[in-house]
C-alpha cells in the first residue's frame, strides 16, 4: 500500500508556520527598538567647550539607549552658521545643535536679554538663573518656534581683541571696525561705545581679521583661542562686557518623533553633558589665557571702575533694549538675577 505524502507535507507546513510565529510577533518590537541616527552641529571647533559638550552628549546618549540613539557631531560650521542650523532644526533636516542665544533673538525677542551688557556678574549667577523659572519661560517661547531647549550653558564672558591698541576705557573703542554678532543689540552697544560694528557669522571672522577687513572682534576666550584669533590679533582686553550665553537645542520635529522613553534619555544625557561643560570651563579659561600670552598676545585687564563707566555709557542702549524685550519681562528678569546674585555670595 502506498502512503500518501500529503499528511507529512501538511505537518511540515504547520511546523514551519508555528516556527515562524514568534518571528512575526517580534517584528513590531524590532521596529520599536530600531536605531535612530541623529545629526548634531555646532559652528565651533572640535576643541571648543560647545563641541566637547556635544561629543559628551553623544557618548552618554549612546550609553543610556544601549546604542539605539546614535548622534553624529559635525563641528566647525560644517552644517552652516548658527542661524542656518537653527532653521534646519525647525525644518527637521537637522536634529541637534549648540547656538549662541543672541542669534535666536531675531525670532524670540526676550532671548536678547541674556546678552545685555553687564546683566550677569558671574557664571554661577547665570547658571542658577537659567536653571530656574526664567530659563523655563524662555524655553516655552523657543518651543513655539520649533525648538526644544535641552539646557542652557555659557562660554564665559565676552572680551575684545583688535590689532590697533589695548582697550582700557570705553573711549578706546573710538573708530575701531569691530566684528559683532548678527544681533541688533550688539550693533547698538558698540555704536554707543564709538566703534564701527560690522555684523557677520562667526565662521567668517578669522578671514576677516587676517585680511584686515575688520580691526577686531569680541568673543569669550573659548572662541578666541579655539578659532586661533591670537594668530591674527595683537591685543586682548578683558572687557567682560557680557556673558556668552548658549542653548543646547533639538528641533521640535525631531523631538516629536521620539518615544517618551527616548525623550527622557535625551534630556538626561543632555543634563550630564551640560554639567560636564560647566565643570570644564573654569579650568580651561585659565589655560587659554596663559596660552595666548605665550604666543605674544598683549593681555590687559579692564578695571572695575572702568567697567562701571562702560556700563554707565551703555545705559541708553539697555533702556532701549528693555523696551524692546518688554519692560515688565525685563523687570522680572532683573529681579531673578538679583536674587541669584545674593544666593551665590
Secondary structure, 3 states (H helix, E strand, C coil): CCCCCHHHHHHHHHHHHHHHHHHHHHHHHHHHCCCEEEEEECCCCCCCHHHHHHHHHHHHHHHHCCCCEEEEEECCCCCCCHHHHHHHHHHCCCCEEEEEHHHHCCCCHHHHHHHCCCCCCCHHHHHHHHCCHHHHHHHHHHHHCCEEEEEEEEEEEEEEEECCCCCCCHHHHCCCEEEECCCHHHHHHHHHCCCEEEECCHHHHHHHHHCCCCCEEEEEHHHHHHCCHHHCCCEEEECCCCEEEEEEEEEHHHHHCCCHHHHHHHHHHHHHHHHHHHHHHHHHHHHHHHHHHHCCCEEEECCHHHHHHHHHHCHHHHHHHHHHHCHHHHHHHHHHHHHHHHHCC
